[in-house]
Every structure is written in C-alpha cells, then in structure tokens.
Amino acid sequence: MKLRELYTVLKDVLKEASESPGSEALSILSKVTSQTRERLLMNFEEEIDENVCQMAISLSKKRANGYPLQYITERCYFHGLELYVCEGVFVPRIETELLVDLALELIEERSFKVVADIGTGTGCIAIAIALESRCEVLATDVSERALETARRNIERYKVHVQLLKGAYLAPLRSVLDDVQLIVSNPPYVSTRAELPADVKKEPHEALFAGEDGLEFYRNFFSDPSLLARKTIIMEMSPEQEGPLRDLLKGLGTLTFLKDQFSRTRFFRLDVA
C-alpha cells in the first residue's frame, strides 16, 4: 500500500472521533514510520511495509475508541517545547501555558530566586520556567512514572530542575524557607463531572479532587504557617472562584486571573 492510500484509510478511521482527522493521521504515520510530517508529505507515493500499515491502522482504531493521541505518539507540545509523555502521566493543556507566563512576570518583577512546581507531571511548567529564568526550580510529584517522564524531558532540554517525590508541601519541608514562588496545575475536577473519553484515560489522581473539586486546595492550604512570605499561583476551574474565595479568606491577598479565553482560570495568593 502506498503512503497516500494508507493516509486515506487512517483519515476514514479517525473521522468520527477527531476534529482534525488528517492531522492526527499524519501524527500516527510519523510515529510508525519514524519520519517527520514534512518528510511524509514529500513521499506520499512511497510503498509502505504491510506490518507498518497494520500498526498504523491498529493505532488509529485505538485513537478512534478514545485513547489520547499524545499517548500514541508519546509526544505533546507546551510553551514552545516538544515533550515526551506516556500513559499514566497528565497531558499538559494550552491554558496552563499562561500559568508559566504569569510566573515569569512575577519572577522578573519581584526578583524571585527559588520556585517550586507542585505536581509537575511531564515537567512542562518547571522546564519552561528553568529555560526562561535564572531561578532554582524544584518540582514535585506523587507519581514515580511522572517523575521519570519529567526526568527524561529535563535531560532532553539540559536544564537544572530538582525532582522530589511526595504530596503537597511534604517533599519541600527542608527547603521551604527558601521557596519564594509556588506554582501548580493541581487536580481540580469534581468526581461527579462527565469527561470526554480521551480525558478519562488520563491519571485520575491528576484530574479529580473530591466531589466539589476542592480537595487539593483544602489539603494544600491546611497549614497557612508553612506559606508565610510566599506567593502561590494555581490553576482552577472558572466556577470555583466563589468557593476558593471563601476557602482562602484571610490567608493573604487573593487575585483571580483570566486565561486566553477570558475565563477565570488562575488565582494568585500573596501570603504576608
């Protein structure tokens, strides 16, 4: 089968499951042939080995059944970075890129030197900050698979990010006095929420935070004394503004910030 014909087959398999079946078909072809998308387009008349064809069709059917494309290609994109990602690790979202921008603005404005990323996943936030600032960056996660994934991405970009295993502030206890800025895209989805099929395949501990989606925040802010003289920026769901305002009342100066789609998506807490 020629590459052009295989591309048409994959598009047909993906057309009901994807908003961009052509683009996803090229991504899968790039994975199974180890060729760039540009190279593929230049060689559309090339004959493809039958085993490669079957592998591409199998992966496309898997994608059509709701499996995340990023897990199939082992690749995701964030803040201009191409990152390795695998099953069991949360896939970065475009909204979170603004969290990095907000952090970098504060780092420059306030001359912060030490930043901690809680729940680093692929390491996307930590790596982006390390690449674009001179900060010492610490990154934590409870998942060994996430830490291995982050380590792989850190090595690729040759940045200095210290990885620590543990939940909330526990792995930072020995260095907490030095941390000036804490950033996080934590789990904040209600366990009652209906999610798309591909999102359901992502690690639940990175998504869900109790029935109201606030469990992470309750635990993280349970001992405000640990956060003295720190700035915290976290991602949130737009409908959580009211509950978070109540939860964080009296802890410091609270500011809500919008994402690139004009939805309230982040909060900043400056603790005295």
C-alpha positions as CSV (number, residue, x, y, z in Angstrom):
1,M,0.0,0.0,0.0
2,K,1.2,3.5,-0.8
3,L,1.6,6.1,1.9
4,R,-1.1,8.2,0.3
5,E,-3.5,5.3,0.4
6,L,-2.7,4.5,4.0
7,Y,-3.2,8.1,4.9
8,T,-6.7,8.0,3.4
9,V,-7.6,4.8,5.3
10,L,-6.4,6.4,8.6
11,K,-8.4,9.5,8.0
12,D,-11.6,7.4,7.5
13,V,-10.9,5.5,10.7
14,L,-10.5,8.8,12.6
15,K,-13.1,11.0,11.0
16,E,-15.8,10.3,13.6
17,A,-13.5,10.6,16.6
18,S,-11.4,13.6,15.7
19,E,-12.0,17.3,14.7
20,S,-8.8,17.1,12.6
21,P,-8.5,13.5,11.3
22,G,-6.0,14.5,8.6
23,S,-3.6,16.0,11.1
24,E,-4.0,13.1,13.5
25,A,-3.4,10.6,10.7
26,L,-0.1,12.3,9.9
27,S,0.9,12.2,13.5
28,I,0.3,8.5,13.7
29,L,2.1,7.9,10.4
30,S,5.0,9.9,11.8
31,K,5.1,7.7,14.8
32,V,5.1,4.3,12.9
33,T,7.5,5.4,10.1
34,S,9.8,7.5,12.3
35,Q,9.6,10.3,9.7
36,T,8.6,13.9,10.2
37,R,5.3,15.1,8.9
38,E,7.1,17.2,6.3
39,R,9.0,14.2,5.1
40,L,5.8,12.1,4.9
41,L,4.1,14.7,2.7
42,M,7.1,14.7,0.3
43,N,7.0,10.9,0.0
44,F,3.3,10.2,-0.4
45,E,3.8,7.8,-3.3
46,E,6.2,5.6,-1.3
47,E,5.3,1.9,-0.7
48,I,4.8,1.1,2.9
49,D,5.6,-2.3,4.5
50,E,2.5,-4.3,5.4
51,N,3.4,-4.6,9.1
52,V,3.7,-0.8,9.3
53,C,0.3,-0.4,7.7
54,Q,-1.3,-2.7,10.2
55,M,0.4,-1.0,13.1
56,A,-0.9,2.4,11.8
57,I,-4.4,1.1,11.3
58,S,-4.4,-0.5,14.8
59,L,-3.2,2.7,16.5
60,S,-5.8,4.7,14.6
61,K,-8.6,2.4,15.8
62,K,-7.3,2.8,19.3
63,R,-7.4,6.5,18.9
64,A,-10.9,6.3,17.5
65,N,-12.0,4.5,20.6
66,G,-11.0,7.4,22.8
67,Y,-7.3,6.8,23.5
68,P,-5.4,10.1,23.7
69,L,-3.3,10.9,20.6
70,Q,-0.5,12.1,22.9
71,Y,-0.1,8.7,24.4
72,I,0.0,7.1,21.0
73,T,2.7,9.4,19.6
74,E,4.4,9.8,23.1
75,R,4.6,13.5,22.3
76,C,3.0,16.7,23.5
77,Y,3.6,20.3,23.0
78,F,3.7,23.1,25.6
79,H,5.0,26.6,25.6
80,G,7.1,26.0,22.5
81,L,8.5,22.7,23.9
82,E,8.1,19.2,22.5
83,L,7.8,16.9,25.4
84,Y,7.8,13.1,26.0
85,V,4.6,11.9,27.6
86,C,3.2,8.4,28.2
87,E,0.2,6.7,29.6
88,G,-0.2,7.4,33.3
89,V,1.0,11.0,33.1
90,F,-1.2,14.0,32.7
91,V,-1.1,15.7,29.3
92,P,-0.4,19.5,29.5
93,R,-3.1,21.8,28.3
94,I,-2.8,25.1,26.4
95,E,-4.4,27.1,29.2
96,T,-1.5,26.2,31.5
97,E,0.9,27.9,29.3
98,L,-0.4,31.2,30.7
99,L,0.4,30.0,34.2
100,V,4.1,29.9,33.1
101,D,3.8,33.4,31.7
102,L,2.3,34.7,34.9
103,A,5.1,33.1,36.9
104,L,7.8,34.5,34.7
105,E,6.3,38.0,35.0
106,L,6.4,37.7,38.8
107,I,9.9,36.3,38.8
108,E,11.2,39.3,36.8
109,E,9.1,41.8,38.8
110,R,10.0,40.6,42.2
111,S,13.4,39.1,41.6
112,F,12.4,35.6,42.8
113,K,15.2,33.1,43.0
114,V,13.6,29.9,44.1
115,V,10.4,28.4,42.5
116,A,8.6,25.2,43.3
117,D,6.2,23.4,40.9
118,I,3.8,21.1,42.7
119,G,2.5,18.1,40.7
120,T,5.0,18.5,37.9
121,G,3.7,15.7,35.6
122,T,5.8,15.9,32.4
123,G,7.8,18.7,34.0
124,C,6.4,21.1,31.5
125,I,5.9,24.1,33.9
126,A,9.3,23.6,35.7
127,I,11.2,23.2,32.4
128,A,9.6,26.2,30.8
129,I,10.5,28.4,33.9
130,A,14.0,27.0,34.1
131,L,14.6,27.7,30.4
132,E,13.4,31.3,30.6
133,S,14.7,32.4,34.0
134,R,17.7,32.1,36.3
135,C,15.7,30.6,39.1
136,E,16.4,27.5,41.1
137,V,13.5,25.3,40.2
138,L,12.2,22.4,42.4
139,A,9.5,20.1,41.1
140,T,7.4,17.5,43.0
141,D,5.0,14.7,42.1
142,V,3.5,11.7,43.9
143,S,3.8,9.5,40.8
144,E,7.1,7.7,40.1
145,R,6.0,7.5,36.4
146,A,5.5,11.2,36.3
147,L,8.9,11.9,37.8
148,E,10.6,9.5,35.3
149,T,8.8,11.3,32.5
150,A,9.8,14.7,33.8
151,R,13.4,13.5,34.3
152,R,13.5,12.4,30.6
153,N,12.3,15.8,29.5
154,I,14.7,17.7,31.8
155,E,17.6,15.7,30.4
156,R,16.5,16.5,26.8
157,Y,16.4,20.2,27.5
158,K,19.5,20.2,29.7
159,V,18.0,22.3,32.4
160,H,18.6,22.1,36.1
161,V,15.4,21.1,37.9
162,Q,15.5,19.2,41.1
163,L,12.8,16.5,41.3
164,L,11.3,15.4,44.6
165,K,8.7,12.8,45.3
166,G,5.8,13.5,47.6
167,A,2.4,15.2,48.1
168,Y,1.7,18.8,48.7
169,L,4.5,20.6,50.7
170,A,5.9,17.4,52.3
171,P,8.9,16.9,50.0
172,L,9.9,20.6,50.3
173,R,9.9,20.8,54.1
174,S,13.8,21.0,54.3
175,V,14.0,23.9,51.8
176,L,10.6,25.5,52.3
177,D,12.1,28.7,53.8
178,D,14.0,29.4,50.6
179,V,11.0,28.9,48.3
180,Q,9.5,32.3,47.2
181,L,7.1,31.3,44.5
182,I,4.9,28.2,44.3
183,V,3.2,27.3,41.0
184,S,0.8,24.4,40.4
185,N,-1.7,23.0,38.0
186,P,-3.4,20.7,40.6
187,P,-6.3,18.3,40.3
188,Y,-9.5,20.3,40.5
189,V,-12.2,18.3,38.7
190,S,-15.2,17.1,40.6
191,T,-15.6,13.3,40.7
192,R,-19.2,13.9,39.5
193,A,-18.1,15.6,36.3
194,E,-18.6,13.9,32.9
195,L,-15.4,13.9,31.0
196,P,-14.6,13.2,27.3
197,A,-13.4,9.6,26.5
198,D,-9.8,10.6,26.0
199,V,-9.6,12.6,29.2
200,K,-10.9,9.6,31.1
201,K,-7.8,7.7,30.1
202,E,-5.5,10.1,31.9
203,P,-4.5,9.5,35.5
204,H,-7.4,10.2,37.9
205,E,-5.2,11.4,40.6
206,A,-4.1,14.3,38.3
207,L,-7.7,15.2,37.5
208,F,-10.1,14.6,40.4
209,A,-10.2,16.4,43.7
210,G,-13.3,15.1,45.6
211,E,-17.0,15.8,44.8
212,D,-16.5,19.6,44.7
213,G,-13.1,19.6,43.1
214,L,-11.6,21.5,46.1
215,E,-9.9,18.6,48.0
216,F,-6.4,19.5,46.8
217,Y,-6.7,23.2,47.8
218,R,-8.1,22.2,51.3
219,N,-5.1,20.0,51.9
220,F,-2.5,22.3,50.5
221,F,-3.7,25.4,52.4
222,S,-4.5,23.5,55.7
223,D,-1.4,24.9,57.4
224,P,-1.0,28.5,56.4
225,S,2.1,29.0,58.6
226,L,4.1,27.0,56.0
227,L,3.3,29.5,53.3
228,A,4.4,32.7,55.1
229,R,6.0,35.2,52.8
230,K,5.3,33.2,49.7
231,T,3.4,33.8,46.5
232,I,1.3,31.0,45.2
233,I,-0.2,30.8,41.6
234,M,-2.5,27.9,40.9
235,E,-4.8,26.8,38.1
236,M,-8.5,26.4,38.9
237,S,-11.9,25.8,37.2
238,P,-13.9,29.0,36.4
239,E,-16.8,28.0,38.6
240,Q,-14.6,27.6,41.7
241,E,-14.0,31.3,42.2
242,G,-16.6,31.7,44.9
243,P,-15.7,28.6,46.9
244,L,-12.0,29.4,46.7
245,R,-12.6,33.0,47.8
246,D,-14.2,31.5,50.9
247,L,-11.6,28.8,51.4
248,L,-8.6,31.2,51.1
249,K,-10.2,34.1,53.0
250,G,-7.8,35.7,55.5
251,L,-4.7,33.9,54.2
252,G,-3.4,36.8,52.2
253,T,-4.1,39.0,49.2
254,L,-6.1,37.0,46.7
255,T,-6.3,37.8,43.0
256,F,-8.2,35.9,40.3
257,L,-6.8,35.9,36.8
258,K,-8.2,35.0,33.4
259,D,-6.9,32.7,30.7
260,Q,-6.5,33.3,27.0
261,F,-10.2,32.6,26.6
262,S,-11.3,35.2,29.1
263,R,-12.3,32.6,31.7
264,T,-11.2,32.8,35.3
265,R,-8.6,30.1,35.3
266,F,-5.9,31.1,37.9
267,F,-5.6,32.6,41.3
268,R,-2.6,34.3,43.0
269,L,-2.3,34.4,46.7
270,D,0.3,36.6,48.3
271,V,0.9,35.5,51.9
272,A,2.3,38.0,54.3
